[in-house]
Amino acid sequence: MPRKFTVLAIAFAVFVTTISLARATDRTIILAIGTEGTTLMLDRPFSTVLIGDPGVVDVLTQGDRSALLEPQGLGGTNIVFLDEGNIAIANVRVVVCETSAKRISFNDQSDCGHVDAEKRSGS
């Protein structure tokens, strides 16, 4: 009899976890390497944060309803926020890409050296 109860309790726990993951708020956040992170605000308080790949993003909690997501490396991962009962309340997909802006240099001189040489020679 106690064995049946244990199996039933485990089955119920798996069922509840599946439902909570299905109800978790799914969203995707895109971050860029070399930029500051972004603050994520949640509707419900969380007590635990699970990071799929800490090499992609780091999470700094800022209270029980917000967290700063900081890009660490290129790639994608999931972050799951759990409440005090270990029920998933948010499942966030984070993708970290390269920045689209490129650093350029400015040269205050003409790139046309042959034109400048012709002007000096009087041509």
C-alpha positions in Angstrom: 0.0 0.0 0.0 2.7 2.6 0.8 4.5 1.7 -2.4 1.4 2.6 -4.5 1.1 5.9 -2.6 4.7 6.7 -3.4 4.3 5.9 -7.1 1.1 8.0 -7.2 2.8 10.9 -5.5 5.7 10.8 -8.0 3.3 10.7 -10.9 1.3 13.6 -9.5 4.5 15.6 -9.0 5.6 15.0 -12.7 2.1 16.0 -13.9 2.1 19.2 -11.9 5.6 20.1 -13.1 4.5 19.5 -16.7 1.5 21.7 -16.3 3.5 24.5 -14.6 6.1 24.4 -17.4 3.4 24.6 -20.0 1.8 27.6 -18.3 5.2 29.4 -17.9 5.5 32.6 -19.8 7.6 31.9 -22.9 9.5 34.8 -24.5 12.7 35.3 -26.4 15.2 38.0 -25.6 18.1 38.9 -28.0 21.2 40.4 -26.5 24.5 41.5 -28.2 28.1 40.8 -27.1 29.8 43.9 -25.8 26.6 45.7 -24.8 25.1 46.2 -21.4 22.5 43.7 -20.2 18.8 44.1 -20.1 16.5 44.1 -17.1 13.7 41.5 -17.1 10.6 42.2 -15.0 8.4 39.3 -14.0 4.7 39.5 -12.9 5.2 37.0 -10.0 8.0 36.7 -7.4 10.7 34.1 -8.0 13.1 32.4 -5.6 15.3 30.3 -7.9 16.8 30.9 -11.3 18.0 28.0 -13.5 20.4 29.0 -16.3 20.8 26.4 -19.1 24.3 27.6 -20.2 26.0 30.2 -18.0 28.6 30.7 -20.7 25.9 32.4 -22.8 24.2 34.7 -20.2 24.6 35.6 -16.6 21.6 36.5 -14.4 21.9 39.0 -11.5 18.8 39.1 -9.4 17.5 42.5 -8.4 14.8 41.7 -5.9 12.2 38.9 -6.3 10.6 40.2 -9.5 13.4 41.5 -11.7 16.8 40.2 -12.9 19.6 41.7 -15.0 20.5 39.5 -18.0 24.2 40.1 -19.0 25.5 38.5 -22.3 28.6 36.4 -21.7 29.2 34.6 -25.0 27.6 33.8 -28.4 24.8 31.2 -28.4 21.4 30.5 -27.1 20.1 29.2 -23.8 17.0 29.1 -21.6 16.5 30.7 -18.2 13.8 29.2 -15.9 12.5 31.2 -13.0 10.9 29.1 -10.2 8.7 30.3 -7.3 9.0 29.2 -3.7 7.1 26.0 -4.5 9.6 25.2 -7.3 6.9 25.8 -9.9 8.2 27.3 -13.1 6.7 30.8 -13.5 8.8 31.9 -16.5 10.8 30.2 -19.2 12.9 32.7 -21.2 14.9 31.9 -24.3 18.0 34.1 -24.5 20.0 34.5 -27.8 23.3 36.3 -27.7 24.6 37.6 -31.1 27.5 39.7 -32.3 26.9 43.4 -32.3 25.9 44.8 -35.7 27.8 48.1 -35.2 31.4 48.1 -36.3 34.1 50.4 -35.0 35.5 52.6 -37.8 38.3 55.1 -37.9 38.1 58.6 -39.4 41.0 60.0 -41.5 40.9 63.8 -41.9 43.1 63.6 -45.0 42.2 62.8 -48.5 42.3 59.1 -49.5 43.2 60.3 -53.0 47.0 60.7 -52.7 47.4 61.0 -56.5 45.0 63.9 -56.7 46.8 65.8 -53.9 50.2 65.2 -55.7 48.8 66.5 -59.0 47.5 69.7 -57.3 51.0 70.4 -55.8 52.7 69.8 -59.1 50.4 72.2 -60.9 48.8 69.7 -63.2 
